[in-house]
Amino acid sequence: MSNYNTFNSNAEGGVTPAIINTNVETEALLGDTERDVSVTRKMNTNRQENQNPVSWLQITMNFAIHGLLLIFTIYVIYVSFSQGAFLFSWHPTLMTVGYAIFMTEAILSFSENNLLARNRNFKWRVKYHWILQAIGGASVAAGFIIILTNKFINEKSHFQTNHAIVGLVTIIVTALVAAGGIWTKYSYDLREYLRPVYAKLIHAALGGAVYILAVTALILGMNSDFFERYSFSSAKWVGGFILILTGVYILTKPLTTCIARFKTAFMRASL
């Protein structure tokens, strides 16, 4: 049997890729000694991933997913400004750009199907991931402030619709994920409070939850009075299809991997 076992070498969604010796796998992931954690950390940040040749199917899916999200975003921006450049117009624009473009690309930074990142090492991917998340987070925060300001100016009630309620929950969980991302980045220094492997898994799981919430909020936004009034009649169905299709493509592998790693980690911890 080979001395090495590939453990999630093509991981997505912020879950840490690693190539771990099967003889010390348990200690490397869950061990308490500084040496084991240090070795694993060094392997994760310095290695160049071995990639299989990209297939035409991967290339096609990569362009299709990016193309669909770009079309969706452009259409949302068009409808948002179709009646003029109002303060409200920036809310759907910034929210869609933040979640559908930047945060989607941040998740795909760990995907083998992402043509931009697939041949990059893990250290580069982590940096690319947090930069995109930071830009996306800033866009989302600005969009949230704008809708609050618009409500105050027009003396309207806050968080009265399903879209608004789900949107608020999404913003809160997004803030938690951002904090978790900072914790994960410095998880080795904080290992006495939470083991790095758990910090990374929690961050990945919450990241997947945020994306599901964001897709839900965007779909509900397409069903709002504003978009039903100014977009074509079947736009909400087309937009919903695009968001669900791309969401399944983006999240299936990272969430499946995350669940498997949670089971592995807790089973070993109970031994």
Secondary structure as GFF3:
##gff-version 3
##sequence-region A 1 271
A	DSSP	beta_strand	4	7	.	.	.	ID=ss1
A	DSSP	beta_strand	18	21	.	.	.	ID=ss2
A	DSSP	alpha_helix	25	30	.	.	.	ID=ss3
A	DSSP	alpha_helix	34	46	.	.	.	ID=ss4
A	DSSP	alpha_helix	56	80	.	.	.	ID=ss5
A	DSSP	alpha_helix	90	96	.	.	.	ID=ss6
A	DSSP	pi_helix	97	103	.	.	.	ID=ss7
A	DSSP	alpha_helix	104	108	.	.	.	ID=ss8
A	DSSP	alpha_helix	122	153	.	.	.	ID=ss9
A	DSSP	alpha_helix	162	185	.	.	.	ID=ss10
A	DSSP	alpha_helix	196	222	.	.	.	ID=ss11
A	DSSP	alpha_helix	225	230	.	.	.	ID=ss12
A	DSSP	alpha_helix	235	269	.	.	.	ID=ss13
###
